Amino acid sequence: MRDGGSLREVVITEPNHRCQGFAAADDWLREQGALREGRVGNAEARLFAAQDLVRVVVPRLSAEPMRLLCARGSGCEDAWLSVLSDC
């Protein structure tokens, strides 16, 4: 991460649970044949074209803007509240 003029490392030890719904985008891209999956070293990797992401995901998010947040009632209501309070 660039901090002013210098670079510094930021270690992220655990992903934020608020983005659990992002797996749906993988499913949508996979259904359209727009997602390539494989391994890079020991990591699982996904590859897709940005234009495919926009084509596939934007219509769904236009219909349901908060779709990619974790599901209501799954223990992360703070995510919903933080979004709703910003509206």
MDTraj code that builds the backbone (N, CA, C; nanometers):
import mdtraj as md
import numpy as np

residues = "MET ARG ASP GLY GLY SER LEU ARG GLU VAL VAL ILE THR GLU PRO ASN HIS ARG CYS GLN GLY PHE ALA ALA ALA ASP ASP TRP LEU ARG GLU GLN GLY ALA LEU ARG GLU GLY ARG VAL GLY ASN ALA GLU ALA ARG LEU PHE ALA ALA GLN ASP LEU VAL ARG VAL VAL VAL PRO ARG LEU SER ALA GLU PRO MET ARG LEU LEU CYS ALA ARG GLY SER GLY CYS GLU ASP ALA TRP LEU SER VAL LEU SER ASP CYS".split()
xyz = np.array([
    [0.0843, -0.1154, 0.0000],
    [0.0000, 0.0000, 0.0000],
    [0.0895, 0.1226, 0.0000],
    [0.0554, 0.2212, -0.0802],
    [0.1328, 0.3445, -0.0839],
    [0.0799, 0.4380, 0.0232],
    [0.1699, 0.4837, 0.1088],
    [0.1351, 0.5724, 0.2191],
    [0.2172, 0.6994, 0.2018],
    [0.1567, 0.7999, 0.1386],
    [0.2345, 0.9189, 0.1057],
    [0.3320, 0.8832, -0.0045],
    [0.4608, 0.9044, 0.0184],
    [0.5609, 0.8741, -0.0819],
    [0.6256, 0.7389, -0.0650],
    [0.5968, 0.6699, 0.0449],
    [0.6628, 0.5416, 0.0697],
    [0.5632, 0.4268, 0.0603],
    [0.6171, 0.3084, 0.0432],
    [0.5343, 0.1880, 0.0397],
    [0.5403, 0.1205, 0.1749],
    [0.4272, 0.0646, 0.2159],
    [0.4279, -0.0144, 0.3376],
    [0.3407, -0.1373, 0.3175],
    [0.3749, -0.2431, 0.3856],
    [0.3011, -0.3684, 0.3727],
    [0.1866, -0.3697, 0.4732],
    [0.0717, -0.4143, 0.4279],
    [-0.0447, -0.4297, 0.5141],
    [-0.0833, -0.5769, 0.5101],
    [-0.0795, -0.6417, 0.6242],
    [-0.1134, -0.7836, 0.6324],
    [-0.2608, -0.7958, 0.6663],
    [-0.3330, -0.8697, 0.5835],
    [-0.4738, -0.8965, 0.6078],
    [-0.4832, -1.0424, 0.6490],
    [-0.5140, -1.0649, 0.7738],
    [-0.5108, -1.2015, 0.8268],
    [-0.6388, -1.2793, 0.8014],
    [-0.7506, -1.2098, 0.7879],
    [-0.8774, -1.2783, 0.7676],
    [-0.9680, -1.1894, 0.6838],
    [-1.0327, -1.2445, 0.5819],
    [-1.1220, -1.1619, 0.5011],
    [-1.2414, -1.1133, 0.5825],
    [-1.2926, -1.0001, 0.5436],
    [-1.4089, -0.9421, 0.6090],
    [-1.5316, -1.0239, 0.5724],
    [-1.6065, -1.0684, 0.6719],
    [-1.7242, -1.1524, 0.6470],
    [-1.8355, -1.0783, 0.5742],
    [-1.8244, -0.9476, 0.5622],
    [-1.9300, -0.8697, 0.4986],
    [-1.9390, -0.8952, 0.3483],
    [-1.8414, -0.9603, 0.2906],
    [-1.8436, -0.9800, 0.1456],
    [-1.8721, -1.1248, 0.1078],
    [-1.9361, -1.1997, 0.1954],
    [-1.9654, -1.3399, 0.1664],
    [-2.0467, -1.3557, 0.0388],
    [-2.1316, -1.2607, 0.0084],
    [-2.2163, -1.2695, -0.1093],
    [-2.1422, -1.2571, -0.2407],
    [-2.0152, -1.2170, -0.2372],
    [-1.9396, -1.2008, -0.3617],
    [-1.9208, -1.3333, -0.4342],
    [-1.9361, -1.4446, -0.3657],
    [-1.9280, -1.5754, -0.4322],
    [-2.0364, -1.5885, -0.5381],
    [-2.1460, -1.5158, -0.5223],
    [-2.2529, -1.5195, -0.6223],
    [-2.2017, -1.4715, -0.7577],
    [-2.1136, -1.3719, -0.7580],
    [-2.0580, -1.3222, -0.8844],
    [-1.9791, -1.4328, -0.9546],
    [-1.9079, -1.5149, -0.8774],
    [-1.8389, -1.6299, -0.9372],
    [-1.9394, -1.7206, -1.0065],
    [-2.0502, -1.7484, -0.9381],
    [-2.1530, -1.8370, -0.9956],
    [-2.2096, -1.7772, -1.1237],
    [-2.2403, -1.6478, -1.1221],
    [-2.2978, -1.5814, -1.2395],
    [-2.2009, -1.5864, -1.3571],
    [-2.0729, -1.5585, -1.3310],
    [-1.9721, -1.5629, -1.4378],
    [-1.9532, -1.7060, -1.4886],
    [-1.9521, -1.8012, -1.3961],
    [-1.9363, -1.9430, -1.4332],
    [-2.0514, -1.9877, -1.5231],
    [-2.1751, -1.9488, -1.4878],
    [-2.2923, -1.9849, -1.5681],
    [-2.2817, -1.9332, -1.7113],
    [-2.2167, -1.8197, -1.7288],
    [-2.2022, -1.7589, -1.8614],
    [-2.0764, -1.8073, -1.9343],
    [-1.9997, -1.8956, -1.8696],
    [-1.8753, -1.9436, -1.9293],
    [-1.7674, -1.8365, -1.9336],
    [-1.7791, -1.7365, -1.8464],
    [-1.6866, -1.6235, -1.8478],
    [-1.5818, -1.6302, -1.7378],
    [-1.5795, -1.7383, -1.6610],
    [-1.4858, -1.7506, -1.5494],
    [-1.3931, -1.8683, -1.5729],
    [-1.2638, -1.8405, -1.5686],
    [-1.1635, -1.9479, -1.5762],
    [-1.1059, -1.9658, -1.4380],
    [-1.0929, -2.0911, -1.3950],
    [-1.0441, -2.1202, -1.2608],
    [-0.9261, -2.2163, -1.2670],
    [-0.8352, -2.1996, -1.1734],
    [-0.7189, -2.2870, -1.1671],
    [-0.6370, -2.2543, -1.0440],
    [-0.5151, -2.2992, -1.0438],
    [-0.4257, -2.2745, -0.9305],
    [-0.3050, -2.1960, -0.9763],
    [-0.2614, -2.1073, -0.8905],
    [-0.1354, -2.0354, -0.9081],
    [-0.0555, -2.0660, -0.7822],
    [0.0431, -2.1522, -0.7953],
    [0.1125, -2.2005, -0.6765],
    [0.0137, -2.2786, -0.5920],
    [0.0010, -2.2411, -0.4663],
    [-0.0928, -2.3075, -0.3759],
    [-0.2274, -2.2374, -0.3687],
    [-0.2410, -2.1274, -0.4384],
    [-0.3635, -2.0469, -0.4291],
    [-0.4635, -2.0831, -0.5377],
    [-0.5908, -2.0787, -0.5008],
    [-0.6959, -2.0905, -0.6009],
    [-0.7041, -1.9569, -0.6730],
    [-0.7199, -1.9601, -0.8058],
    [-0.7231, -1.8363, -0.8834],
    [-0.8451, -1.8351, -0.9748],
    [-0.8945, -1.7153, -1.0002],
    [-1.0057, -1.6941, -1.0925],
    [-0.9630, -1.5872, -1.1910],
    [-1.0013, -1.6058, -1.3163],
    [-0.9668, -1.5095, -1.4199],
    [-1.0908, -1.4825, -1.5040],
    [-1.1175, -1.3542, -1.5260],
    [-1.2309, -1.3142, -1.6093],
    [-1.1992, -1.1782, -1.6673],
    [-1.2633, -1.1475, -1.7773],
    [-1.2464, -1.0169, -1.8403],
    [-1.3350, -0.9156, -1.7675],
    [-1.2846, -0.7961, -1.7488],
    [-1.3603, -0.6919, -1.6800],
    [-1.4930, -0.6644, -1.7500],
    [-1.4926, -0.6647, -1.8816],
    [-1.6172, -0.6376, -1.9537],
    [-1.7208, -0.7474, -1.9296],
    [-1.6761, -0.8722, -1.9092],
    [-1.7697, -0.9795, -1.8757],
    [-1.8279, -0.9579, -1.7365],
    [-1.7450, -0.9141, -1.6442],
    [-1.7944, -0.8852, -1.5102],
    [-1.9025, -0.7782, -1.5147],
    [-1.8778, -0.6720, -1.5873],
    [-1.9756, -0.5635, -1.5985],
    [-2.1028, -0.6137, -1.6662],
    [-2.0871, -0.6863, -1.7753],
    [-2.2035, -0.7361, -1.8505],
    [-2.2906, -0.8290, -1.7669],
    [-2.2281, -0.9140, -1.6864],
    [-2.3010, -1.0157, -1.6116],
    [-2.3525, -0.9642, -1.4770],
    [-2.2724, -0.8840, -1.4081],
    [-2.3048, -0.8470, -1.2708],
    [-2.3884, -0.7191, -1.2598],
    [-2.3608, -0.6193, -1.3407],
    [-2.4307, -0.4915, -1.3262],
    [-2.5827, -0.5044, -1.3357],
    [-2.6372, -0.5796, -1.4306],
    [-2.7838, -0.5914, -1.4335],
    [-2.8415, -0.6509, -1.3044],
    [-2.7716, -0.7461, -1.2474],
    [-2.8206, -0.8073, -1.1235],
    [-2.8131, -0.7090, -1.0067],
    [-2.7049, -0.6323, -1.0008],
    [-2.6918, -0.5346, -0.8918],
    [-2.7848, -0.4157, -0.9120],
    [-2.8177, -0.3849, -1.0350],
    [-2.9148, -0.2778, -1.0600],
    [-3.0506, -0.3173, -1.0039],
    [-3.0833, -0.4450, -1.0145],
    [-3.2113, -0.4947, -0.9641],
    [-3.2098, -0.5115, -0.8124],
    [-3.0941, -0.5458, -0.7565],
    [-3.0829, -0.5721, -0.6123],
    [-2.9460, -0.5229, -0.5644],
    [-2.9319, -0.3925, -0.5363],
    [-2.8017, -0.3317, -0.5084],
    [-2.7224, -0.3917, -0.3925],
    [-2.7869, -0.4479, -0.2941],
    [-2.7143, -0.5008, -0.1786],
    [-2.6953, -0.6522, -0.1865],
    [-2.7088, -0.7086, -0.3045],
    [-2.7034, -0.8533, -0.3258],
    [-2.5715, -0.9165, -0.2815],
    [-2.4618, -0.8465, -0.2936],
    [-2.3323, -0.9067, -0.2651],
    [-2.2941, -0.9041, -0.1170],
    [-2.3731, -0.8361, -0.0341],
    [-2.3489, -0.8436, 0.1097],
    [-2.3916, -0.9805, 0.1596],
    [-2.3472, -1.0156, 0.2772],
    [-2.3897, -1.1428, 0.3351],
    [-2.5411, -1.1406, 0.3555],
    [-2.5991, -1.2571, 0.3598],
    [-2.7448, -1.2685, 0.3704],
    [-2.7938, -1.2160, 0.5047],
    [-2.9087, -1.1517, 0.5003],
    [-2.9692, -1.1070, 0.6263],
    [-2.9915, -1.2282, 0.7160],
    [-2.9683, -1.2086, 0.8447],
    [-2.9874, -1.3166, 0.9409],
    [-2.8701, -1.4119, 0.9517],
    [-2.7583, -1.3830, 0.8828],
    [-2.6434, -1.4742, 0.8860],
    [-2.5392, -1.4338, 0.9897],
    [-2.5723, -1.3355, 1.0733],
    [-2.4795, -1.2966, 1.1789],
    [-2.3961, -1.1751, 1.1469],
    [-2.4219, -1.1098, 1.0354],
    [-2.3433, -0.9903, 1.0028],
    [-2.4348, -0.8718, 0.9715],
    [-2.5326, -0.8547, 1.0574],
    [-2.6284, -0.7464, 1.0387],
    [-2.5611, -0.6095, 1.0406],
    [-2.4444, -0.6001, 1.1058],
    [-2.3731, -0.4721, 1.1084],
    [-2.3383, -0.4255, 0.9677],
    [-2.3164, -0.5202, 0.8763],
    [-2.2874, -0.4828, 0.7372],
    [-2.4083, -0.4141, 0.6755],
    [-2.5260, -0.4720, 0.6958],
    [-2.6487, -0.4123, 0.6424],
    [-2.6733, -0.2766, 0.7050],
    [-2.6564, -0.2674, 0.8372],
    [-2.6804, -0.1407, 0.9061],
    [-2.5854, -0.0321, 0.8587],
    [-2.4584, -0.0689, 0.8346],
    [-2.3616, 0.0320, 0.7907],
    [-2.3967, 0.0844, 0.6517],
    [-2.4470, -0.0017, 0.5653],
    [-2.4861, 0.0421, 0.4320],
    [-2.6127, 0.1269, 0.4389],
    [-2.7092, 0.0803, 0.5149],
    [-2.8353, 0.1528, 0.5251],
    [-2.8164, 0.2901, 0.5891],
    [-2.7219, 0.3012, 0.6834],
    [-2.7001, 0.4302, 0.7480],
    [-2.6318, 0.5291, 0.6550],
    [-2.5652, 0.4792, 0.5503],
    [-2.4991, 0.5668, 0.4519],
    [-2.5950, 0.6166, 0.3465],
    [-2.7152, 0.5570, 0.3373],
    [-2.8120, 0.5949, 0.2339],
    [-2.8829, 0.7240, 0.2684],
])
top = md.Topology()
chain = top.add_chain()
for i, resn in enumerate(residues, 1):
    res = top.add_residue(resn, chain, resSeq=i)
    for name in ("N", "CA", "C"):
        top.add_atom(name, md.element.get_by_symbol(name[0]), res)
traj = md.Trajectory(xyz[None], top)
